[in-house]
Amino acid sequence: MRYHRSLSSASPIVIALLLASCGGGGGSSGDVAPASPPQVVITESTPNRFLTFPNPQVLPDGSFQTTSVEWATAYYAAVDPANQKDTLDKWKAANGFGGATGTEVNVIFGDIRDLGYGRNLTFRQNTNGTVAANVDNYFVEAAAGYTYTRINLDAAIVKDQRQHKGTNAIEFSPGPNGGPSFLKFYTFDPGTGTRRMTINMDGRGEKAMPGPCISCHGGRGDALTPPDASGKRLFNLVQNSVSQARGDVQARMHLLEPDAFDYSTVAGFSRAEQEAKMKTINKMVLCTYPIVTPSTFREDACRPPANRNEWQGTAAAQIKDAYGGNGMPNVVFNDTFVPNSWLVAGQSTLYKEVIATSCRACHNLRGTGNQSDLDFEEYEKFLAYSDRIKAHIIDRGNMPLAKLVSEAYYSSNRPEILATFLESQGHSVRDSSGKALRPGRPISDPGPDRVVRPGASTLSAAGSLYANSYAWSLISGPTGATLTNQNATQATFNATANGTYIVQLIASNGTTQGAPARLTIVVDSALPNAPAAIRFNDIKAVLQSLQAGCTNAGCHAPGGPTTGVVPPLFYTNSDRNGDGIAGDATDDLWFYTETRGRINFTDIVSSPLLRKPSGKHHNGLQRPGFNTNVAPGQSSRASYDLFQNWILSGAPQ
């Protein structure tokens, strides 16, 4: 049962602030729009999509699957097929809230860094080892739009239902069929308590569950399966999950960082009065983190042993360090954590000022024992992502992935610190005045370099950012080539002679021009596959070939190789839909759908289907035919060219 404290129990100042906020209009839907160079208005349709996966699984009609109600429906069907937790009261009962056994702790604070809410958070650990948390979010929109003010915290303290925007819930428990525990996410309506399919966490519009949660909880945003025998699309089964349950997105609980919260002067809600309870919560969170090496320390006794194919509990080091190390002797949380490799590299400032404040909360929950580059725990990992860091932060503006974190980043000196790092890696990241570039300027993107057959080829500027006009030009190449529709999003390149051609694109927004970008097109009449004729069977043949070696050692195959490495996706013919028939047409459709899910149509060059076999964050395993260090058309990158041309044609089945 839900209740709220009467306003009469609050201070007169709190009452006045809350009453003044009633009846106001909605908050701002705008985002950070840094000043120099000239900017465009950032809207939901631009790359700056907070709380949305960088790969949103673009469907053939252009919509995003990970923001669709169908995605949420499939998720809840996987984690709660009998709808035993479709209301907040049922969810609380299932997780033992209010029970006589176990440990239950409540804290209230201002979420000043993440989403701006006043948060009334209750954590519970049951005697069977399951952990669950629910948080009532309070937000006074009329006071300051979608940002944080102390009024939001005041509303949480008095439980003002007029400002209650919803309840989010997380549980670490076995799936519907039992087995190892994994994280599940729910959100409930503030009025009715019924489970909701979508949520608007930051004024940017409704997004499908669990996307806004798992985008920053270490989760995966895989594509749904094709319809099963009942006509329903299913949530993806991550093959290297320990639970082997659909709906296990490999997400993890965040630790609480008391240093990053706001607190009240109202009795009972200061930091000092809640510090011990927050430590108790962090010890519960620690219990959900896998542990690699057995430990004799009491706080580690509850942690499950890590399987090498899952996340290794990296963030545990930060929790322990904040409380004084092993044994966690301190009550007060004190975050001075800097991993040793960052110290050795002399990059503690970069870590503390940029990583710890703007990246760590999401990134240190990612990776597996087989491949964990994305957790940034080591400086060398961050270094290896410098090209993508520039793309996401400097160009696209879709990271940091939460609105308030992004705004805090741009209102500080952090862009300058990051720019200095990126410059050291050879990236151009400053404007003519020497200031760090910021997202919003037009970015010209004619697509990746490619090899084609003689004849007409369609070029697209759709990957350009913050732009509304385009100018194509043919810079060099054998005579006789033509370029038509030179001021359209799509231009047509036509060449009859073999050779290398350079095409230039300048994308603009109004009078602001983006820097020119050049596209290399190699025309080769001997190209085995006409780009428009490539189909999934051609892609599958490479994935399963002895030359590519993706399945030879069992890596992308059921059972895994002798080393025990299991990836999230298999490339062998198997009974993917569970009908007892392996490798039939239905399985092939499922295989195609899973493979297509490895393509990022909003940023093609970042697609795992292209980057992984090319040796990018693949434990150095560059597969034959995927050498991107040579020009398009060379035999050593023939498979890469094939895959890329398939993707550029829309990845048809």
ABEGO torsion letter per residue (X at the ends): XBBBBBAAABBAAAAAAAAAABGBBBBBABBBBBAOBBBBBBBAABABBBGBBABAGBBAAGBBAAABAAAAAAAAAAABAAGAAABAAAAAAAAGBGBABEBBBBBBBBBAAAAGBBBBBBBBBBAAGBBBBBBBBBBBAAAAEBBBBAAAAAAAAAGBAAABAEBBBBBBBBBAAEEBBBBBBBBBBAAAGBBBABBBAAGAEBBBOAAAAAAAAGBBBBBBBBBBAAGBBBBBBBAABAAGBBGBAGBBBBBBBAAABBBBABBGABAAAAAAAAAAAAAAAAAABBBABBBABAAAAABBBBBAABBAGAAAAAAAAAAGEBGGABABBBBABBBAAAAAAGAAAAAAAAAAAAAAAAAAABEBAABAAAAGABAAAAAAAAAAAAAAAAAAGAOBABAAAAAAAAABAAAAAAAAAAAAAGBBABBAAGBBBBBGBBBBBAEBBBBBBBEBBBBBAAABBGBABBBBBBABEBBGBBBBGAABABBBBBBABBEBBBBBBBBBBEABBBBBBBBBBBBBAABABBAAABBAAAAAAAAABAAAGAAAAGAABBGEBAAGBBBABBABBBBAAGAGBBGBAAAAAAAAAAAAAABBAABAAABAAAAAAAGBGAGGBBBBGABAABBBGBAAAAAAAAAAAAAAAGGBX
